[in-house]
Amino acid sequence: MTGTRGLRIAMLGPDGIGKTTLTENIRVQLAERDIELHVVSWRRLVDGSPGPAPYPQTAFEQLWVEDWRLLYGGGRVDGQSVDERIPRTFEEFAALRAEETFPLGAEGVRSSGPLASGLVEASLDFVIEAEVVRPKAAKGAVVVRESYGYKPVLKALLIAAACQADTVPRNVVERMIARVTDIYADPFLQPDVGIFLDGASDTAHARRSVEGRGVGVAEDYALSGPTGAESFLSLQEDCNRHFAKAADEWGWYRLEVADRTPHDLCTEIVDNLLAPRLWGV
């Protein structure tokens, strides 16, 4: 379909709730109307690298490495510092396939690390919005961030608040959570269409189990100590409370997930939220 007005979409919800699957369903339905959906995330921006690239690609790559280093906050695994396992260059780091091979937790993670990790991600969201998302939308593209940047930032700060090695006082971290929530309320970072996928954390965990997918780094409280299913549920429920409050304040669309299929959820989004904006029905 020609003449489509650019649109920025973002989704927010707990890990495993189905954002990626839902995004694919939306992509298919829009493709049937000759509209291409562009999915943007930090992970996608560094996939396919390394290689020469203009600003801000190199910054994304290098900060991806340091974001991981900070997330582990000087912790140790089997007596070895995680810092020693994380190389200095993006090329070496990419070869490690860190998201698949790194331990979920570490001993002695200091709160300064995940706190700084969250703030690195928050700062780069301004770059992603300014240099990637908005330029695409300005050309008439429909752009979606299947996981709104507020989510990984919030998770890192919640982990920092739970660290036993609280080198940054907990009350300072909690104040930072409030400030970061305010930052993401800024119109510059807010999407044209915000969708909050409201679903129970145990539902998300069950889906992960059925799909044979384990818990990923920073999807539970393992970096601050606790492990297992309860650790996953605890972090996701803490996140969901913040998500629900923020989504209400931001005026986002609340989508009740429950046992609904991705196709059903997708139809509601396309018919109720996107259709009036994209083809005026």
Phi, psi and omega in degrees: 000127181269160177076016180292133177282138179301147183213133178252123183240144175219145178239149183220134179176169183295160177299134177087003184283344176114021183296319181294315179296319179296319178300319179295320177297319177296318180302316181295315181294322178289324179298327178296340178254017178063033176243125180270135178258126177259121180262126183239130173205161178300318180301315180293329182290334179260345175296143180086352176268170010272172179160159180301135181203153179284167174308137006254023187303312182298321178297317177303314184295311183292321180288336174300317179297311184289332175299317178294317181300317180292323182303324181276353169045045178076012181289170182232147176232123182053039177082356181254136177295133178297328177306324181289338181271347181258115182289176182272335185255151179294324180302314180291321182295317180299325181292337180287340186051057191304319184297338180262334190248344183281147178294149180291328184229176178203157178271139173076024177296128182266139189299336180299329183292297179298331175299310180294324177301314179298321181288329174299314180295320179297318181295322181287340177297329176294321179291315180299317180295314185286322189257345183237301188293305184295320176300322178295314181296325180296337178269008177095008182279154170262117187243133178235138167254104187292342174224099183305140187304335179301329185295302180297329178295312180299317181300315180298320180290323177294321176296318178300318181295334183267352182297135178288327175274077187275073180291340168250124184306143183303321182294331176292316179298319181295322176294325179294324177300316179296320181292320179295322177299320177295322180299316182286349174281348181298136181305330181297321181270345180286139178282170172290324178229115177252132183235119176261115178274103185268109181209157182289143181295326180291331175295316179298318181294320179297319179297318178301318182294315180298320181282353181075019180261132178276183177281139180263171178301135179067021172258355173218188182266021184300328180290342178252005175134291187294145178230175176091183184301319182296327178294317177298310183298323182296312180295317182295322178292321176298317178298316186296327177297317178292319180301312184298316180295314181295316182299321177295316180294327182276351181076030180283159177282125180265120182250110180286119185279302181047231181256019183288149181282156176302324180295319179295314179298318180299317180299320178297317181295310183296315184287319187269328187251317188269322184305311181298330183276329187265323180222020166062037178258000000 
